[in-house]
Amino acid sequence: MTRPGQGSMMQIGKFADRSGVSIHTLRHYDEVGLLRPSGRSEGGFRLYTEEDLERFLVIRRMKPLGFSLEEMRQVLEVVDALPGATDSQRDQLHARLDGFIEAARTRRAKVLEQVAMADELIGLLEDQRLA
């Protein structure tokens, strides 16, 4: 269940457990090309590596901020391209990455506003309970 250079491989069930998402979600990400497994078993089962898990964690962290699948794909393309980029390519990739960083900061601020509103609601409801 390993391939040279890939290290330990895990089947989709174990990957789902470790990543905290359903097998259905992982299959969907594979179907749309966002997270492809690194291999397949002789029986055709999807096999994932630790590197696949690290890649998935980027996706999982983008989801609550409302990034679309296409935006996730673009971020992963930038991250994948950085290691082999020339200096001029790296500058362009960093500029694209800066745009995603700013978008994530803006979306994070909105989430924090929503959390503050939820806290206010909880406080109001608790005050009503005590009245």
Stockholm file with secondary structure:
# STOCKHOLM 1.0

chainA/1-131         MTRPGQGSMMQIGKFADRSGVSIHTLRHYDEVGLLRPSGRSEGGFRLYTEEDLERFLVIRRMKPLGFSLEEMRQVLEVVDALPGATDSQRDQLHARLDGFIEAARTRRAKVLEQVAMADELIGLLEDQRLA
#=GR chainA/1-131 SS CEETTTEECEEHHHHHHHHTSCHHHHHHHHHTTSSCCSEECTTCCEEECHHHHHHHHHHHHHGGGTCCHHHHHHHHHHHHHGGGCCHHHHHHHHHHHHHHHHHHHHHHHHHHHHHHHHHHHHHHHHHHHHC
#=GC SS_cons         CEETTTEECEEHHHHHHHHTSCHHHHHHHHHTTSSCCSEECTTCCEEECHHHHHHHHHHHHHGGGTCCHHHHHHHHHHHHHGGGCCHHHHHHHHHHHHHHHHHHHHHHHHHHHHHHHHHHHHHHHHHHHHC
//
